Amino acid sequence: MSDKVNLEQELHTQHVIVVDPGQHQVRIDKYLCDKLEKTTRNKIQNTLKAGAVKVDGKVVKANHKVKPGEKISVLLANPLSTKDWLKAEKIDFEIVHEDDDLMVVNKPAGLVVHPGVGNYSGTLVNGLMYHFENHVLPVMEGNEEDRPGLVHRIDKDTSGLLVIAKNEASMAFLSKQFFDHTIDREYVALVWGNFDEPKGSIDCNIGRHPKDRTKHQAYPLGDVGKRAVTHYEVIEDMYYVSLIKCKLETGRTHQIRVHMSYKNHALFNDARYDGNVIRKGTVFTKYKQFVDNCFKICSRQALHAKSLEFEHPTTRERMRFDSPLPSDFSEMLDKWRAYLKNRKKHE
């Protein structure tokens, strides 16, 4: 049996309940609260939302009413501490800067930042534990135990800069800067289409997608989600696509990806938000082949966390770090430029 399977068994406990013949119909969340006495209602509801409750082999929602004879399977997460399973691993990542208080790393695309369901190893956090050996990294107040040192994060397939806190004082100081929006972060993205204006701002709430929990969605009206503000500026107009820079005023999950998709400028090759199909241009064979080749060169969303600027926790010096575009991103841009140059020759 693999280590991953063993770990899954350690992190979860499966409960199987057969509903009594005389049981009257009642919502399954209430029923499970009565049956699993040591489990909180909140945990049961989260387990239902995660699709980890099945009735007769089918996933059900919290409003399902149990009936006599039904077989209920519940997969509950065990309350294990991170130290019970999070292991140090040698992971390759570039260290841009390191001192007694913090570290700035340049994360490659494809590297998951912290452990989670399906990613218990091979993450940046595992690599940080290996790098720091016996040094215990701080955890942000209210954060999960599996994110030592992390003040913020970026998506798996986004490349770029992250700051890591090495002690409690640094964690508190850097976290406050993020909360106060005094940390400057600039991203570079390639998006579909062109903009009417060279620069602008998107101020629109972001929250969970109502049907797909792996996605987030823009909510321009009402109180759903949390406020998110993205400032953007066009760097290069390439007719079919645009190279832009984005500054984040807030830091919501998938913020740039969701905001750009909302404005019909999905990130190039962002499969989750429909950027992995042709959004501008013809579907003629030559153009389609060209776009497919670009997708192969940069096989992830074209988003890079290019710069990071903040005040140092100890020296109070304003520090700025920049990282070049990774090779897959820059090679894809060169291919677009060459295509446009050739297109203009034949106009």
NORDAGI-V130061 format. One line per field, one symbol per residue. phi: phi as a letter, one per 40 degrees, with the letter a starting at -180 (. if undefined). Layout:
phi->???
//
This chain:
phi->.ccccdcdcccbbcbbbbcddccccadccccccccbccbcccccccccccgcbbbfgbcbccccbcbdgcbbbbbbcccccdccacbcbcbcacccaaacbabbbbcccgcccbcadgbcagbdcdccccccfcccccbcdgccccbcgccaabcdcbchcbbbcbacccdcccccccccgcccbbbbbbbcgbbcbcaabbbadbacccbbccbbacbcbgbcgbcbbbbbaccacbgcbbcbbbbccbbcdfdccccccccgbdcdgcccbgccbcbahcbcdccccccccccccbcaccabccbabaccdbcgccbbbbbccccccccccdccccccccccccc
//
